[in-house]
Amino acid sequence: MTSSESHSGERIEDRPLPPRPDGVPVAGNTVQFVRDPFAFYDGLAEYGDVVSYSVAGEEFCTLLHPDHVEQVLVTDEASFGKSEFVQDAGDFLGNGLLLSEGDHWRRQRTRMQPAFYRERIASYAADMADFAAERAASWDDGETVSVLPGMKELTLAILASSLFDLDVRGRSSAIRDATRAINDKADAGSVDAFLPDWVPTPTNRRFRRAVDDFDDVIADLIAQSRGADEAGDDFLSILLTATDDDGETMSESDLRDELATFLFAGHETTSLALTYAWVCLSENPDAREKLHAELADVLGGDRPTMADLADLEYTELVVKETLRRYPPAYVVFREAREDVEIGGYRVPEGTTLTLPQFEIHNDERWFDDPEAFRPARWTEEMAESLPDYAYFPFGGGPRHCIGMRFAYAELQLVLATMAQRVTLDRVDDGPLDRRMGTTMEPEGDVEMVVTER
């Protein structure tokens, strides 16, 4: 297919533009979007599966059908690149694996892949279970805890120990502050998300301070690893010593960007998934009882290992259903590098494509009673009938999340370890308010009462 032809053989320039909701001159749909991003996304389905709109002077097109998601991420992947809209996070994550493209991305991904081989992930399992048991033991029976901060501390400790062979507990506050600052900066319900970093708003000033402190931590961690008596075989050591085809090691800026990317993305999304899992189990006691029964039957009180995961089938389904219901990485952004045809419409070059997991995962066309938390829905028959890319919590195509296996193992091991020891019941039984930042996170504290088991 040439760049001027659609999949049907017709000229792309002859295809109509996608439908769009009414907007206002200059501002487009900005006010509607900022006022309530969730309602705005929900309303797009009224216009079909390919819908255009304008926010803050940027042209967007949202895709709501799995076939169109597959086209962007897999079939015609070369026609799409990283969106400039996402590149705004570059001040924080730099040119790390999440944002880089082309030869640089391929070179970095190849360097890092060995750290995520199946056998290497198995070696991280003991740390995952140990830190999870330590977190559960730190809570008292009857105590009310804010779950999300606890899960962030836990997943950060696991990530730093497993991948970097470092103890960051003394530096975790700077990492947590940076995570909070980038989510505040990217909050879709705030005008700050659409302002340049140099505009001196309180949010932007906090963002700059947090990034500076974060960079100091990263520099210390790199220096600490370089100063070790002998080279390790952890992920950071691989980054420090890996060479490309020309025998060159990573530059200091590349090291900084990759470490920033993995410290942020590697713990933030997992901590959110665990938080959502505790909320879903609290709201669905039948599912929780079934989980507890499986843990008792398979583990008999022992701490779970990687070898146990194959037998913890319901535990895996709890994780899978949580990521369906509340995907932390809630939307994939791409940019059309040329005019393209999607679903019979012409999407112009430069348009930012949004592929919203949180909408597609909860679409009744693909999932029966989508707002219900039902791990048992994931039967073999259901999975086989599901369209490809109706479920894509880790993205897809060549750029699927490199840490997917690590995250799945961590989620299952942490959930199994902690659920053996405690149950968590949400204090507030109302709807779970969320916000769209860099990730999809709960709005405010998620307070839960601990009961020892």
HELIX and SHEET records of a PDB file:
HELIX    1   1 ILE A   12  ASP A   14  5                                   3    
HELIX    2   2 THR A   30  ARG A   35  1                                   6    
HELIX    3   3 PRO A   37  LEU A   44  1                                   8    
HELIX    4   4 ALA A   45  TYR A   47  5                                   3    
HELIX    5   5 PRO A   66  GLU A   70  1                                   5    
HELIX    6   6 GLN A   71  THR A   75  3                                   5    
HELIX    7   7 GLU A   77  SER A   79  5                                   3    
HELIX    8   8 GLU A   84  GLN A   87  1                                   4    
HELIX    9   9 GLY A   90  LEU A   93  1                                   4    
HELIX   10  10 GLY A  102  MET A  112  1                                  11    
HELIX   11  11 GLN A  113  PHE A  116  5                                   4    
HELIX   12  12 ARG A  118  ALA A  137  1                                  20    
HELIX   13  13 VAL A  147  PHE A  164  1                                  18    
HELIX   14  14 SER A  172  LYS A  185  1                                  14    
HELIX   15  15 VAL A  191  PHE A  194  5                                   4    
HELIX   16  16 PRO A  202  ARG A  226  1                                  25    
HELIX   17  17 PHE A  235  THR A  241  1                                   7    
HELIX   18  18 GLU A  252  GLU A  283  1                                  32    
HELIX   19  19 PRO A  285  LEU A  299  1                                  15    
HELIX   20  20 MET A  306  ASP A  311  5                                   6    
HELIX   21  21 GLU A  313  ARG A  325  1                                  13    
HELIX   22  22 GLN A  357  ILE A  360  1                                   4    
HELIX   23  23 PRO A  375  ARG A  377  5                                   3    
HELIX   24  24 GLU A  380  SER A  385  1                                   6    
HELIX   25  25 GLY A  397  ARG A  399  5                                   3    
HELIX   26  26 MET A  404  ARG A  421  1                                  18    
SHEET    1   A 5 VAL A  50  VAL A  55  0                                        
SHEET    2   A 5 GLU A  58  LEU A  63 -1                                        
SHEET    3   A 5 THR A 352  PRO A 356  1                                        
SHEET    4   A 5 VAL A 331  ALA A 336 -1                                        
SHEET    5   A 5 PHE A  80  GLY A  81 -1                                        
SHEET    1   B 3 THR A 144  SER A 146  0                                        
SHEET    2   B 3 GLU A 447  GLU A 452 -1                                        
SHEET    3   B 3 VAL A 422  ARG A 426 -1                                        
SHEET    1   C 2 VAL A 340  ILE A 342  0                                        
SHEET    2   C 2 TYR A 345  VAL A 347 -1                                        
SHEET    1   D 2 ARG A 434  MET A 436  0                                        
SHEET    2   D 2 MET A 440  PRO A 442 -1                                        
END                                                                             
